[in-house]
Amino acid sequence: MQPSGTSKFQIGPARAQDFDELMDMLAACFRIADPNHPKIEEIFPDIYKPRELEMSWNLLARDNGTIVGCVTVVPVAIDIGSKIIEICAIGGEFE
């Protein structure tokens, strides 16, 4: 979605109170291709929770206050040989 000349486009971190609106936006994006697509919070229950920690992993794009996009950056620890390395997994959706 391109911001219009009259829109107020903002990018900022998600908060716990944004959970329902974010889940609705993500469901709408995925259900364009598959109307029966399961809820994102059911597919990734460890990532999408209505708590400040998990919501802080989401950077939201808003147009006139409505969530229109999201980039999720999730901390992940992976084992490589005898070492554990902290990395981030990145995903995103925009209406």
N, C-alpha and C positions, 0 to 999 in steps of 0.2 A: 504494500500500500504506500503510495507516495503522499507525503504531507501536502495538503492543499494550501493555497495562499491565505486562507482564513483559519487554518488549524493551528493549534498549539501543540507542537510535537516535542515530547520529552523522553529522555532515556534516563533510567535510574534503577536502583536495586529494588527487588521485590521484598515485601513484608508478609508476615503470616496472614494478615487480613486480606491479602491479594489472592489467596489460594483458590477460592471458588471461581473467581473471574478468570484466573490463569488457566485452570483446568477446563473451563468452558471454551476458552479461546483455542487451547491445544486440541480439544475434542473436535471443534469445528474444522480446524485445519486438516486433521487426519481423516475425518469423515467425508471430505470432498471426494476422495478416491475410493473409500470404503465406508458406506453408511453404517456398517455393523462393527466398525473398529472399536475395540475395547477402550475403556477409559485409561488414560496415561498413568494415573495414580495406581491402577490395578496392575499394569504391566511393570512399572518401576516403583514399587512401594517403598523402597529404601531411599529413593531420590525425591519423590514428590509427596511431602507431608505438610500439613498446615502449621508448621513450627518455624520459628525465626531462623534456626540453623539451616534447615533444608531450603527454605525460601531465599536465604541469602545467596544461594548458588545461582540464582536467576537474575538476569539483567533484563528489565522490561522496556519495551518501546510503547509509548502511549500517544494517542492522537486525541486531543481534547479530553484527556483523562481516561479514555478507554484503552485497555491493553490491546495492541495490534501486533505485537511481536515479542519474542523471548529468545534469549541466548542463555543456555544453561552450562555452567562450568562446575563440574563435580570433582572433588579431590578423590584420587584413587591411589592405593598403594599396590605396586606390582612386584613380584619376585623375578629377579633376573640373576640366575646363578645363585650365589650365596648372599646376594644383596637385595634389600627392599628399597625400591625407589618410589618416591612420591611424585605423582604426575596429576594432570587434570584431563578429564574427558569432556569434550565440548559437543553440544547439540543445540539446535535452534529451529524455530518455526516463526513464520510471519504470515499474517492473513493477507 
